[in-house]
Amino acid sequence: MSALVLAVVNQKGGVGKTTTSVNLAAALAQSGRRVLLVDLDPQGNATMGSGVDKRSATRTVYHVLLGLELAAARQRTEKGGYDLVPANRDLAGAEIELVELSSREKRLKAALEKVLDEYDFVLIDCPPSLSLLTVNALTAAQRVLIPMQCEYYALEGLSDLVGTIKRVRANLNPQLEIAGLLRTMYDPRNTLSQQVSQQLEEHFGDKVYRTLVPRNVRLAEAPSYGVPAVIWDAGSKGAQAYVALAGEIMGRA
């Protein structure tokens, strides 16, 4: 069986996409799964959070999108236990260059197909926009994981994202489905958090993961050490939430 490809997507910034991608990759790897994390965000935060210096990365996902074999760009993370295709600022220019290329929405899918048999899970950390890079991720993925904060504007942005997913499914990737919605930075003392959380459960039912990721200082600190929080402080509430999420995802897969 080849890998389950999960795109971690939300066009809103600051909702925990990268934190989720890095910690979920590490938690799945800790469970003995073979994991590849693709950093598809020009900010390169998943790269840095995995302990790889984005500035010194000579082969990145940018080169993969332009035709380099993915196997030539991936690196083993020292502490995470997973493989990484890094990203840096070069990727910002890829959008413009991709427009000129044939099958521009399917470049990542074509690159991944050659290595899928080597992994159980492939996670794609997407940029905070519904751009050509995100469309590449959605075309390559089978499932979409949507991290979101339980706040007023979150639901508004969700309808745009669901619309994009439907268009990609209709035109580029008929097997694409939403794997689940992940509630991040959750504060149970906040009434609005509880209300939005409830609304999500009413609208999306079992598409909402049971795991709630709390606001947690350890999750915020870990990237500055270049180590996923699930390894850096395994006992923290944030780390335990991502271990629980990995369990949920493996159970569903």
PATORPA-649256 format. One record per atom (N, C-alpha, C): residue in three letters; x, y, z. Coordinates in Angstrom, 3 decimals, decimal comma. Layout:
 type       px       py       pz
  ALA        X        Y        Z
...
END
This chain:
 type       px       py       pz
  MET    0,855   -1,193    0,000
  MET    0,000    0,000    0,000
  MET    0,893    1,246    0,000
  SER    0,592    2,180   -0,882
  SER    1,428    3,395   -0,897
  SER    0,882    4,415    0,103
  ALA    1,605    5,491    0,230
  ALA    1,360    6,455    1,307
  ALA    0,008    7,139    1,233
  LEU   -0,478    7,544    2,398
  LEU   -1,611    8,467    2,471
  LEU   -1,029    9,876    2,405
  VAL   -1,471   10,661    1,435
  VAL   -0,946   12,028    1,266
  VAL   -1,951   13,020    1,850
  LEU   -1,492   13,746    2,863
  LEU   -2,341   14,712    3,569
  LEU   -1,823   16,116    3,339
  ALA   -2,656   16,983    2,792
  ALA   -2,287   18,401    2,658
  ALA   -2,825   19,143    3,880
  VAL   -1,946   19,891    4,549
  VAL   -2,352   20,675    5,726
  VAL   -2,603   22,099    5,235
  VAL   -3,878   22,468    5,153
  VAL   -4,262   23,678    4,417
  VAL   -5,178   24,584    5,229
  ASN   -4,888   25,865    5,173
  ASN   -5,827   26,909    5,569
  ASN   -5,258   28,210    5,019
  GLN   -6,063   28,950    4,264
  GLN   -5,512   30,164    3,645
  GLN   -5,269   31,267    4,665
  LYS   -5,770   31,054    5,884
  LYS   -5,547   32,021    6,950
  LYS   -4,188   31,722    7,593
  GLY   -3,409   32,747    7,877
  GLY   -2,133   32,551    8,554
  GLY   -2,316   32,434   10,060
  GLY   -1,334   31,865   10,728
  GLY   -1,340   31,828   12,187
  GLY   -2,350   30,911   12,825
  VAL   -2,753   29,861   12,110
  VAL   -3,740   28,943   12,694
  VAL   -3,106   27,630   13,166
  GLY   -1,783   27,508   12,955
  GLY   -1,110   26,298   13,439
  GLY   -0,832   25,253   12,376
  LYS   -0,794   25,664   11,102
  LYS   -0,506   24,690   10,019
  LYS    0,875   24,059   10,179
  THR    1,878   24,913   10,362
  THR    3,251   24,401   10,430
  THR    3,472   23,619   11,716
  THR    2,972   24,129   12,827
  THR    3,077   23,415   14,112
  THR    2,452   22,031   13,970
  THR    1,310   21,979   13,295
  THR    0,620   20,701   13,090
  THR    1,434   19,784   12,178
  SER    1,937   20,325   11,078
  SER    2,682   19,495   10,118
  SER    3,912   18,872   10,769
  VAL    4,681   19,690   11,483
  VAL    5,947   19,229   12,075
  VAL    5,688   18,228   13,206
  ASN    4,761   18,547   14,083
  ASN    4,521   17,664   15,230
  ASN    3,784   16,392   14,857
  LEU    2,907   16,490   13,880
  LEU    2,224   15,286   13,408
  LEU    3,221   14,356   12,704
  ALA    4,128   14,935   11,904
  ALA    5,163   14,137   11,240
  ALA    6,003   13,395   12,273
  ALA    6,423   14,114   13,321
  ALA    7,258   13,502   14,361
  ALA    6,486   12,449   15,158
  ALA    5,217   12,736   15,459
  ALA    4,408   11,787   16,242
  ALA    4,139   10,508   15,447
  LEU    3,882   10,659   14,149
  LEU    3,679    9,468   13,309
  LEU    4,974    8,657   13,195
  ALA    6,101    9,374   13,077
  ALA    7,403    8,699   12,996
  ALA    7,709    7,953   14,293
  GLN    7,341    8,552   15,424
  GLN    7,542    7,886   16,724
  GLN    6,731    6,591   16,822
  SER    5,618    6,550   16,097
  SER    4,773    5,343   16,101
  SER    5,267    4,305   15,097
  GLY    6,452    4,545   14,552
  GLY    7,026    3,563   13,640
  GLY    6,576    3,697   12,195
  ARG    5,903    4,795   11,878
  ARG    5,473    5,007   10,495
  ARG    6,583    5,709    9,697
  ARG    6,625    5,431    8,407
  ARG    7,601    6,094    7,519
  ARG    6,936    7,370    7,004
  VAL    7,565    8,508    7,289
  VAL    6,907    9,805    7,052
  VAL    7,793   10,719    6,209
  LEU    7,149   11,390    5,258
  LEU    7,803   12,451    4,480
  LEU    7,024   13,738    4,720
  LEU    7,742   14,801    5,073
  LEU    7,123   16,124    5,217
  LEU    7,625   17,007    4,084
  VAL    6,694   17,576    3,330
  VAL    7,053   18,492    2,239
  VAL    6,706   19,909    2,688
  ASP    7,716   20,763    2,766
  ASP    7,488   22,171    3,133
  ASP    7,182   22,930    1,844
  LEU    5,938   23,370    1,717
  LEU    5,526   24,052    0,483
  LEU    5,247   25,538    0,732
  ASP    5,824   26,053    1,819
  ASP    5,619   27,456    2,175
  ASP    6,953   28,212    2,031
  PRO    6,991   29,273    1,211
  PRO    8,240   30,028    1,013
  PRO    8,873   30,548    2,312
  GLN    8,083   30,657    3,373
  GLN    8,650   31,099    4,651
  GLN    9,596   30,049    5,244
  GLY    9,416   28,791    4,825
  GLY   10,322   27,728    5,263
  GLY   10,279   27,429    6,747
  ASN    9,149   27,693    7,401
  ASN    9,088   27,487    8,857
  ASN    9,106   26,010    9,241
  ALA    8,479   25,170    8,431
  ALA    8,504   23,727    8,738
  ALA    9,926   23,190    8,592
  THR   10,687   23,769    7,672
  THR   12,078   23,375    7,483
  THR   12,894   23,712    8,731
  MET   12,778   24,958    9,193
  MET   13,514   25,391   10,384
  MET   13,037   24,631   11,628
  GLY   11,727   24,437   11,733
  GLY   11,168   23,726   12,891
  GLY   11,572   22,266   12,944
  SER   12,040   21,744   11,798
  SER   12,516   20,356   11,731
  SER   14,020   20,270   11,968
  GLY   14,648   21,439   12,225
  GLY   16,073   21,437   12,508
  GLY   16,967   21,536   11,287
  VAL   16,394   21,966   10,143
  VAL   17,185   22,124    8,921
  VAL   17,291   23,620    8,605
  ASP   18,502   24,085    8,336
  ASP   18,702   25,501    8,044
  ASP   18,259   25,799    6,612
  LYS   17,192   26,573    6,486
  LYS   16,649   26,831    5,148
  LYS   17,622   27,634    4,285
  ARG   18,464   28,439    4,926
  ARG   19,384   29,282    4,152
  ARG   20,476   28,469    3,460
  SER   20,843   27,343    4,074
  SER   21,918   26,551    3,478
  SER   21,390   25,377    2,631
  ALA   20,066   25,278    2,519
  ALA   19,492   24,189    1,705
  ALA   19,688   24,517    0,217
  THR   20,459   23,682   -0,476
  THR   20,752   23,964   -1,884
  THR   19,732   23,325   -2,817
  ARG   19,131   22,236   -2,371
  ARG   18,080   21,592   -3,177
  ARG   16,801   21,600   -2,372
  THR   15,803   22,246   -2,902
  THR   14,561   22,443   -2,153
  THR   13,356   22,035   -3,002
  VAL   12,181   22,213   -2,427
  VAL   10,946   21,881   -3,137
  VAL   10,786   22,755   -4,396
  TYR   11,406   23,915   -4,375
  TYR   11,411   24,788   -5,565
  TYR   12,012   24,041   -6,756
  HIS   13,158   23,398   -6,541
  HIS   13,828   22,654   -7,621
  HIS   12,998   21,436   -8,045
  VAL   12,313   20,834   -7,052
  VAL   11,463   19,672   -7,355
  VAL   10,317   20,081   -8,292
  LEU    9,698   21,229   -8,002
  LEU    8,587   21,700   -8,842
  LEU    9,056   22,017  -10,268
  LEU   10,328   22,382  -10,389
  LEU   10,859   22,705  -11,723
  LEU   11,462   21,478  -12,419
  GLY   11,386   20,300  -11,748
  GLY   11,790   19,078  -12,451
  GLY   12,838   18,214  -11,792
  LEU   13,463   18,670  -10,688
  LEU   14,446   17,837   -9,992
  LEU   13,748   16,630   -9,359
  GLU   14,415   15,461   -9,375
  GLU   13,867   14,286   -8,694
  GLU   13,702   14,595   -7,206
  LEU   12,560   14,223   -6,662
  LEU   12,297   14,523   -5,258
  LEU   13,338   13,849   -4,346
  ALA   13,756   12,655   -4,711
  ALA   14,735   11,923   -3,893
  ALA   16,049   12,689   -3,754
  ALA   16,352   13,544   -4,716
  ALA   17,604   14,317   -4,666
  ALA   17,502   15,533   -3,747
  ALA   16,278   15,895   -3,358
  ALA   16,088   17,096   -2,534
  ALA   15,743   16,771   -1,080
  ARG   15,314   15,541   -0,818
  ARG   14,870   15,248    0,552
  ARG   16,064   15,052    1,494
  GLN   15,809   15,331    2,767
  GLN   16,827   15,157    3,807
  GLN   16,214   14,391    4,961
  ARG   17,047   13,691    5,697
  ARG   16,582   13,040    6,921
  ARG   16,689   14,055    8,058
  THR   15,633   14,203    8,842
  THR   15,737   15,120    9,985
  THR   16,455   14,385   11,112
  GLU   17,336   15,102   11,780
  GLU   18,177   14,471   12,794
  GLU   17,371   13,960   13,981
  LYS   16,455   14,822   14,465
  LYS   15,738   14,452   15,698
  LYS   14,298   14,034   15,428
  GLY   13,762   14,455   14,279
  GLY   12,334   14,197   14,033
  GLY   12,016   12,769   13,639
  GLY   12,991   12,084   13,013
  GLY   12,741   10,710   12,574
  GLY   11,960   10,603   11,276
  TYR   11,808   11,717   10,574
  TYR   11,096   11,706    9,290
  TYR   11,967   12,358    8,218
  ASP   11,571   12,170    6,963
  ASP   12,258   12,826    5,843
  ASP   11,590   14,162    5,551
  LEU   12,385   15,087    5,034
  LEU   11,884   16,439    4,766
  LEU   12,329   16,898    3,386
  VAL   11,398   17,499    2,644
  VAL   11,788   18,263    1,456
  VAL   11,718   19,728    1,880
  PRO   12,884   20,403    2,002
  PRO   12,903   21,752    2,568
  PRO   12,384   22,823    1,612
  ALA   12,125   23,999    2,176
  ALA   11,712   25,161    1,374
  ALA   12,431   26,387    1,894
  ASN   12,595   27,372    1,016
  ASN   13,099   28,681    1,427
  ASN   12,519   29,737    0,484
  ARG   13,088   30,930    0,542
  ARG   12,506   32,047   -0,188
  ARG   12,457   31,831   -1,706
  ASP   13,327   30,966   -2,229
  ASP   13,311   30,672   -3,673
  ASP   11,907   30,307   -4,152
  LEU   11,159   29,660   -3,254
  LEU    9,848   29,135   -3,626
  LEU    8,873   30,245   -4,018
  ALA    9,093   31,440   -3,479
  ALA    8,199   32,562   -3,808
  ALA    8,216   32,826   -5,313
  GLY    9,373   32,625   -5,959
  GLY    9,465   32,839   -7,403
  GLY    8,877   31,714   -8,225
  ALA    8,653   30,564   -7,584
  ALA    8,161   29,394   -8,318
  ALA    6,783   29,649   -8,918
  GLU    5,964   30,406   -8,182
  GLU    4,604   30,702   -8,660
  GLU    4,649   31,272  -10,078
  ILE    5,548   32,236  -10,280
  ILE    5,620   32,918  -11,577
  ILE    6,173   31,962  -12,630
  GLU    7,192   31,193  -12,246
  GLU    7,802   30,266  -13,205
  GLU    6,863   29,121  -13,563
  LEU    6,059   28,688  -12,609
  LEU    5,145   27,569  -12,857
  LEU    4,096   27,903  -13,911
  VAL    3,701   29,158  -13,946
  VAL    2,657   29,576  -14,891
  VAL    3,033   29,209  -16,335
  GLU    4,332   29,271  -16,630
  GLU    4,820   28,989  -17,993
  GLU    4,878   27,491  -18,314
  LEU    4,847   26,641  -17,269
  LEU    5,143   25,221  -17,476
  LEU    3,899   24,402  -17,769
  SER    4,107   23,291  -18,469
  SER    2,978   22,397  -18,761
  SER    2,573   21,664  -17,479
  SER    1,298   21,267  -17,404
  SER    0,752   20,557  -16,227
  SER    1,167   21,232  -14,922
  ARG    1,044   22,547  -14,884
  ARG    1,607   23,285  -13,745
  ARG    0,958   22,924  -12,411
  GLU   -0,305   22,501  -12,436
  GLU   -0,965   22,158  -11,165
  GLU   -0,561   20,773  -10,669
  LYS    0,081   19,989  -11,551
  LYS    0,351   18,586  -11,210
  LYS    1,824   18,291  -10,997
  ARG    2,640   19,334  -10,877
  ARG    4,089   19,133  -10,761
  ARG    4,464   18,376   -9,476
  LEU    3,844   18,753   -8,368
  LEU    4,172   18,096   -7,100
  LEU    3,673   16,649   -7,107
  LYS    2,481   16,450   -7,624
  LYS    1,918   15,088   -7,701
  LYS    2,854   14,161   -8,482
  ALA    3,323   14,636   -9,636
  ALA    4,211   13,818  -10,474
  ALA    5,510   13,491   -9,735
  ALA    6,036   14,461   -8,991
  ALA    7,289   14,241   -8,249
  ALA    7,091   13,243   -7,112
  LEU    5,959   13,356   -6,427
  LEU    5,695   12,479   -5,281
  LEU    5,436   11,036   -5,695
  GLU    4,821   10,864   -6,857
  GLU    4,441    9,510   -7,276
  GLU    5,617    8,539   -7,294
  LYS    6,817    9,080   -7,546
  LYS    7,999    8,208   -7,644
  LYS    8,482    7,698   -6,288
  VAL    8,046    8,320   -5,196
  VAL    8,553    7,902   -3,869
  VAL    7,454    7,406   -2,920
  LEU    6,211    7,403   -3,365
  LEU    5,105    7,078   -2,456
  LEU    5,250    5,707   -1,804
  ASP    5,813    4,748   -2,530
  ASP    5,942    3,395   -1,977
  ASP    6,902    3,330   -0,797
  GLU    7,704    4,376   -0,623
  GLU    8,693    4,375    0,460
  GLU    8,126    4,905    1,777
  TYR    6,867    5,379    1,745
  TYR    6,307    6,031    2,938
  TYR    4,919    5,501    3,285
  ASP    4,559    5,704    4,555
  ASP    3,184    5,433    4,999
  ASP    2,354    6,720    4,967
  PHE    3,021    7,842    5,285
  PHE    2,333    9,137    5,291
  PHE    3,206   10,196    4,637
  VAL    2,576   11,019    3,801
  VAL    3,231   12,219    3,268
  VAL    2,397   13,409    3,727
  LEU    3,037   14,353    4,413
  LEU    2,350   15,569    4,875
  LEU    2,878   16,752    4,077
  ILE    1,973   17,609    3,626
  ILE    2,378   18,796    2,862
  ILE    1,946   20,035    3,632
  ASP    2,929   20,821    4,075
  ASP    2,638   22,075    4,798
  ASP    2,460   23,189    3,768
  CYS    1,251   23,715    3,679
  CYS    0,918   24,677    2,610
  CYS    1,079   26,132    3,055
  PRO    1,287   27,033    2,082
  PRO    1,381   28,462    2,424
  PRO    0,006   29,019    2,807
  PRO   -0,022   30,155    3,519
  PRO   -1,309   30,739    3,911
  PRO   -1,964   31,518    2,766
  SER   -2,316   30,801    1,714
  SER   -3,028   31,415    0,578
  SER   -3,590   30,289   -0,277
  LEU   -4,565   30,613   -1,110
  LEU   -5,102   29,597   -2,034
  LEU   -4,430   29,815   -3,391
  SER   -3,104   29,630   -3,409
  SER   -2,288   29,955   -4,572
  SER   -2,031   28,703   -5,409
  LEU   -1,216   28,872   -6,443
  LEU   -0,848   27,739   -7,296
  LEU   -0,073   26,686   -6,508
  LEU    0,677   27,113   -5,504
  LEU    1,381   26,148   -4,649
  LEU    0,368   25,292   -3,886
  THR   -0,645   25,938   -3,316
  THR   -1,676   25,202   -2,577
  THR   -2,453   24,278   -3,517
  VAL   -2,740   24,745   -4,718
  VAL   -3,435   23,900   -5,704
  VAL   -2,579   22,672   -6,044
  ASN   -1,253   22,842   -6,138
  ASN   -0,358   21,700   -6,346
  ASN   -0,490   20,685   -5,210
  ALA   -0,555   21,199   -3,979
  ALA   -0,708   20,312   -2,817
  ALA   -2,041   19,572   -2,872
  LEU   -3,115   20,296   -3,190
  LEU   -4,447   19,678   -3,234
  LEU   -4,563   18,673   -4,374
  THR   -3,836   18,906   -5,448
  THR   -3,854   17,973   -6,578
  THR   -3,069   16,704   -6,241
  ALA   -2,035   16,854   -5,411
  ALA   -1,198   15,703   -5,048
  ALA   -1,787   14,878   -3,903
  ALA   -2,663   15,493   -3,112
  ALA   -3,140   14,849   -1,874
  ALA   -4,373   13,975   -2,114
  GLN   -4,588   13,051   -1,184
  GLN   -5,864   12,326   -1,157
  GLN   -6,802   12,957   -0,142
  ARG   -6,202   13,541    0,898
  ARG   -7,001   14,096    1,986
  ARG   -6,483   15,474    2,391
  VAL   -7,380   16,265    2,958
  VAL   -7,026   17,605    3,427
  VAL   -7,264   17,675    4,935
  LEU   -6,237   18,125    5,646
  LEU   -6,366   18,370    7,085
  LEU   -6,415   19,883    7,267
  ILE   -7,465   20,369    7,909
  ILE   -7,650   21,819    8,049
  ILE   -7,504   22,221    9,515
  PRO   -6,348   22,832    9,880
  PRO   -6,231   23,357   11,248
  PRO   -6,952   24,692   11,316
  MET   -7,665   24,919   12,399
  MET   -8,341   26,212   12,524
  MET   -8,547   26,608   13,981
  GLN   -8,442   27,910   14,191
  GLN   -8,725   28,450   15,518
  GLN  -10,226   28,597   15,681
  CYS  -10,688   28,410   16,877
  CYS  -12,121   28,566   17,129
  CYS  -12,435   30,030   17,407
  GLU  -12,510   30,799   16,340
  GLU  -12,821   32,228   16,483
  GLU  -13,801   32,625   15,379
  TYR  -14,341   33,815   15,476
  TYR  -15,433   34,240   14,602
  TYR  -15,091   34,129   13,125
  TYR  -13,933   34,638   12,708
  TYR  -13,618   34,693   11,272
  TYR  -13,243   33,328   10,693
  ALA  -12,997   32,369   11,574
  ALA  -12,548   31,061   11,103
  ALA  -13,591   30,411   10,190
  LEU  -14,853   30,516   10,575
  LEU  -15,918   29,857    9,804
  LEU  -16,088   30,511    8,437
  GLU  -15,882   31,824    8,418
  GLU  -16,008   32,564    7,159
  GLU  -14,965   32,074    6,138
  GLY  -13,719   31,971    6,586
  GLY  -12,640   31,526    5,699
  GLY  -12,810   30,081    5,273
  LEU  -13,470   29,306    6,112
  LEU  -13,640   27,883    5,827
  LEU  -14,468   27,652    4,564
  SER  -15,480   28,503    4,349
  SER  -16,322   28,297    3,161
  SER  -15,535   28,543    1,871
  ASP  -14,594   29,521    1,888
  ASP  -13,737   29,735    0,708
  ASP  -12,875   28,513    0,441
  LEU  -12,319   27,951    1,513
  LEU  -11,438   26,798    1,377
  LEU  -12,201   25,583    0,858
  VAL  -13,391   25,364    1,406
  VAL  -14,212   24,230    0,951
  VAL  -14,556   24,402   -0,534
  GLY  -14,809   25,649   -0,949
  GLY  -15,075   25,933   -2,368
  GLY  -13,884   25,580   -3,242
  THR  -12,687   25,933   -2,799
  THR  -11,464   25,606   -3,554
  THR  -11,282   24,093   -3,651
  ILE  -11,505   23,402   -2,534
  ILE  -11,368   21,935   -2,522
  ILE  -12,344   21,318   -3,530
  LYS  -13,571   21,841   -3,571
  LYS  -14,567   21,310   -4,514
  LYS  -14,138   21,534   -5,960
  ARG  -13,555   22,718   -6,230
  ARG  -13,113   23,001   -7,609
  ARG  -11,956   22,102   -8,021
  VAL  -11,025   21,888   -7,093
  VAL   -9,893   20,999   -7,396
  VAL  -10,403   19,577   -7,622
  ARG  -11,377   19,169   -6,814
  ARG  -11,935   17,812   -6,971
  ARG  -12,622   17,670   -8,332
  ALA  -13,321   18,707   -8,743
  ALA  -14,049   18,656  -10,019
  ALA  -13,105   18,669  -11,224
  ASN  -11,995   19,401  -11,112
  ASN  -11,158   19,624  -12,296
  ASN   -9,827   18,878  -12,316
  LEU   -9,283   18,562  -11,143
  LEU   -7,906   18,054  -11,110
  LEU   -7,719   16,764  -10,325
  ASN   -8,528   16,559   -9,292
  ASN   -8,245   15,446   -8,388
  ASN   -9,542   14,896   -7,804
  PRO  -10,215   14,001   -8,537
  PRO  -11,540   13,522   -8,109
  PRO  -11,548   12,766   -6,780
  GLN  -10,369   12,287   -6,331
  GLN  -10,369   11,508   -5,077
  GLN  -10,171   12,375   -3,826
  LEU  -10,015   13,691   -4,015
  LEU   -9,713   14,575   -2,876
  LEU  -10,896   14,678   -1,908
  GLU  -10,594   14,505   -0,628
  GLU  -11,624   14,632    0,409
  GLU  -11,058   15,348    1,626
  ILE  -11,948   15,893    2,434
  ILE  -11,504   16,479    3,706
  ILE  -11,312   15,339    4,703
  ALA  -10,090   15,235    5,242
  ALA   -9,812   14,209    6,264
  ALA  -10,431   14,649    7,579
  GLY  -10,212   15,927    7,904
  GLY  -10,774   16,401    9,155
  GLY  -10,395   17,835    9,462
  LEU  -11,140   18,410   10,396
  LEU  -10,869   19,759   10,901
  LEU  -10,236   19,620   12,268
  LEU   -9,127   20,318   12,456
  LEU   -8,406   20,245   13,723
  LEU   -8,524   21,576   14,452
  ARG   -9,070   21,540   15,638
  ARG   -9,216   22,773   16,422
  ARG   -7,899   23,036   17,157
  THR   -7,276   24,175   16,818
  THR   -5,963   24,500   17,390
  THR   -6,062   25,721   18,313
  MET   -5,021   25,899   19,137
  MET   -4,945   27,037   20,068
  MET   -6,246   27,161   20,865
  TYR   -6,745   26,030   21,289
  TYR   -8,063   25,990   21,926
  TYR   -7,954   26,397   23,391
  ASP   -8,842   27,286   23,787
  ASP   -8,886   27,738   25,185
  ASP  -10,281   27,450   25,734
  PRO  -10,403   26,424   26,565
  PRO  -11,734   26,021   27,047
  PRO  -12,422   27,081   27,914
  ARG  -11,630   28,054   28,424
  ARG  -12,232   29,108   29,266
  ARG  -12,920   30,181   28,428
  ASN  -12,654   30,145   27,136
  ASN  -13,173   31,179   26,241
  ASN  -14,526   30,742   25,672
  THR  -15,564   31,519   25,964
  THR  -16,923   31,148   25,533
  THR  -17,019   31,058   24,011
  LEU  -16,385   32,007   23,306
  LEU  -16,440   31,991   21,834
  LEU  -15,805   30,708   21,291
  SER  -14,684   30,299   21,871
  SER  -14,034   29,045   21,471
  SER  -15,014   27,885   21,557
  GLN  -15,722   27,838   22,685
  GLN  -16,680   26,737   22,890
  GLN  -17,808   26,792   21,857
  GLN  -18,300   28,002   21,582
  GLN  -19,413   28,152   20,631
  GLN  -19,001   27,748   19,220
  VAL  -17,840   28,240   18,774
  VAL  -17,374   27,916   17,417
  VAL  -17,089   26,425   17,311
  SER  -16,493   25,865   18,346
  SER  -16,202   24,436   18,385
  SER  -17,483   23,620   18,219
  GLN  -18,523   24,062   18,915
  GLN  -19,827   23,396   18,849
  GLN  -20,424   23,496   17,431
  GLN  -20,299   24,700   16,851
  GLN  -20,814   24,905   15,490
  GLN  -20,111   23,979   14,489
  LEU  -18,806   23,857   14,650
  LEU  -18,042   22,977   13,766
  LEU  -18,546   21,546   13,870
  GLU  -18,776   21,095   15,095
  GLU  -19,258   19,723   15,298
  GLU  -20,645   19,532   14,679
  GLU  -21,476   20,574   14,796
  GLU  -22,826   20,478   14,223
  GLU  -22,781   20,412   12,697
  HIS  -21,910   21,259   12,095
  HIS  -21,832   21,330   10,631
  HIS  -21,105   20,142   10,022
  PHE  -20,002   19,741   10,667
  PHE  -19,100   18,772   10,029
  PHE  -19,097   17,392   10,676
  GLY  -19,788   17,265   11,802
  GLY  -19,935   15,943   12,423
  GLY  -18,607   15,259   12,674
  ASP  -18,482   14,007   12,192
  ASP  -17,271   13,231   12,494
  ASP  -16,059   13,655   11,667
  LYS  -16,238   14,701   10,836
  LYS  -15,066   15,265   10,140
  LYS  -14,228   16,139   11,085
  VAL  -14,757   16,411   12,266
  VAL  -13,991   17,186   13,247
  VAL  -13,221   16,199   14,124
  TYR  -11,902   16,344   14,152
  TYR  -11,109   15,457   15,013
  TYR  -11,507   15,649   16,470
  ARG  -11,508   14,551   17,210
  ARG  -11,830   14,647   18,644
  ARG  -10,722   15,398   19,387
  THR   -9,497   15,241   18,902
  THR   -8,357   15,901   19,557
  THR   -8,492   17,421   19,471
  LEU   -8,283   18,067   20,608
  LEU   -8,232   19,532   20,655
  LEU   -6,790   19,920   20,992
  VAL   -6,200   20,800   20,185
  VAL   -4,835   21,251   20,484
  VAL   -4,933   22,532   21,308
  PRO   -4,447   22,504   22,550
  PRO   -4,605   23,679   23,415
  PRO   -3,589   24,771   23,082
  ARG   -3,842   25,959   23,576
  ARG   -2,799   26,995   23,563
  ARG   -1,704   26,495   24,491
  ASN   -0,476   26,454   24,000
  ASN    0,575   25,834   24,793
  ASN    1,912   26,480   24,475
  VAL    2,573   26,987   25,506
  VAL    3,820   27,726   25,286
  VAL    4,914   26,809   24,725
  ARG    4,888   25,521   25,068
  ARG    5,900   24,590   24,576
  ARG    5,825   24,435   23,060
  LEU    4,628   24,443   22,522
  LEU    4,467   24,338   21,061
  LEU    5,074   25,554   20,372
  ALA    4,947   26,701   21,038
  ALA    5,478   27,941   20,461
  ALA    6,994   28,023   20,587
  GLU    7,542   27,433   21,651
  GLU    8,983   27,528   21,894
  GLU    9,802   26,548   21,065
  ALA    9,263   25,359   20,862
  ALA   10,037   24,273   20,241
  ALA   10,707   24,646   18,912
  PRO   10,019   25,383   17,987
  PRO   10,661   25,686   16,699
  PRO   11,980   26,432   16,828
  SER   12,116   27,262   17,865
  SER   13,365   28,024   17,995
  SER   14,547   27,107   18,337
  TYR   14,242   25,886   18,772
  TYR   15,299   24,905   19,046
  TYR   15,463   23,928   17,863
  GLY   14,620   24,082   16,846
  GLY   14,701   23,200   15,683
  GLY   14,328   21,763   15,989
  VAL   13,438   21,589   16,962
  VAL   13,008   20,244   17,362
  VAL   11,484   20,242   17,513
  PRO   10,784   19,238   16,967
  PRO    9,329   19,173   17,180
  PRO    9,012   19,094   18,674
  ALA    7,931   19,722   19,084
  ALA    7,557   19,750   20,505
  ALA    7,309   18,354   21,054
  VAL    6,843   17,435   20,218
  VAL    6,562   16,073   20,712
  VAL    7,848   15,363   21,140
  ILE    8,985   15,866   20,680
  ILE   10,280   15,309   21,102
  ILE   10,912   16,200   22,177
  TRP   10,803   17,496   21,973
  TRP   11,462   18,454   22,869
  TRP   10,871   18,407   24,277
  ASP    9,533   18,362   24,365
  ASP    8,893   18,244   25,676
  ASP    7,667   17,349   25,534
  ALA    7,939   16,047   25,531
  ALA    6,892   15,055   25,243
  ALA    5,753   15,088   26,258
  GLY    6,056   15,580   27,470
  GLY    5,027   15,594   28,513
  GLY    4,089   16,785   28,450
  SER    4,410   17,770   27,610
  SER    3,572   18,981   27,551
  SER    2,204   18,670   26,941
  LYS    1,226   19,485   27,316
  LYS   -0,144   19,240   26,832
  LYS   -0,232   19,335   25,316
  GLY    0,528   20,295   24,731
  GLY    0,516   20,443   23,279
  GLY    1,067   19,206   22,582
  ALA    2,188   18,691   23,099
  ALA    2,799   17,496   22,517
  ALA    1,853   16,305   22,623
  GLN    1,231   16,158   23,775
  GLN    0,319   15,024   23,974
  GLN   -0,881   15,099   23,037
  ALA   -1,315   16,329   22,739
  ALA   -2,438   16,496   21,802
  ALA   -2,048   15,978   20,411
  TYR   -0,818   16,277   19,970
  TYR   -0,403   15,827   18,633
  TYR   -0,167   14,318   18,586
  VAL    0,254   13,737   19,696
  VAL    0,377   12,271   19,758
  VAL   -1,025   11,650   19,633
  ALA   -1,993   12,275   20,310
  ALA   -3,381   11,791   20,228
  ALA   -3,927   11,941   18,805
  LEU   -3,597   13,067   18,166
  LEU   -4,046   13,287   16,783
  LEU   -3,454   12,227   15,850
  ALA   -2,163   11,935   16,032
  ALA   -1,523   10,890   15,212
  ALA   -2,260    9,570   15,369
  GLY   -2,656    9,269   16,622
  GLY   -3,418    8,040   16,874
  GLY   -4,750    8,040   16,135
  GLU   -5,427    9,182   16,162
  GLU   -6,717    9,309   15,446
  GLU   -6,530    9,102   13,938
  ILE   -5,497    9,726   13,406
  ILE   -5,262    9,654   11,951
  ILE   -4,895    8,236   11,528
  MET   -4,061    7,572   12,340
  MET   -3,715    6,178   12,024
  MET   -4,940    5,279   12,124
  GLY   -5,796    5,575   13,103
  GLY   -7,019    4,788   13,261
  GLY   -7,943    4,929   12,049
  ARG   -8,038    6,145   11,537
  ARG   -8,905    6,389   10,373
  ARG   -8,290    5,837    9,084
  ALA   -6,954    5,897    9,017
  ALA   -6,277    5,460    7,778
  ALA   -6,359    3,952    7,627
END
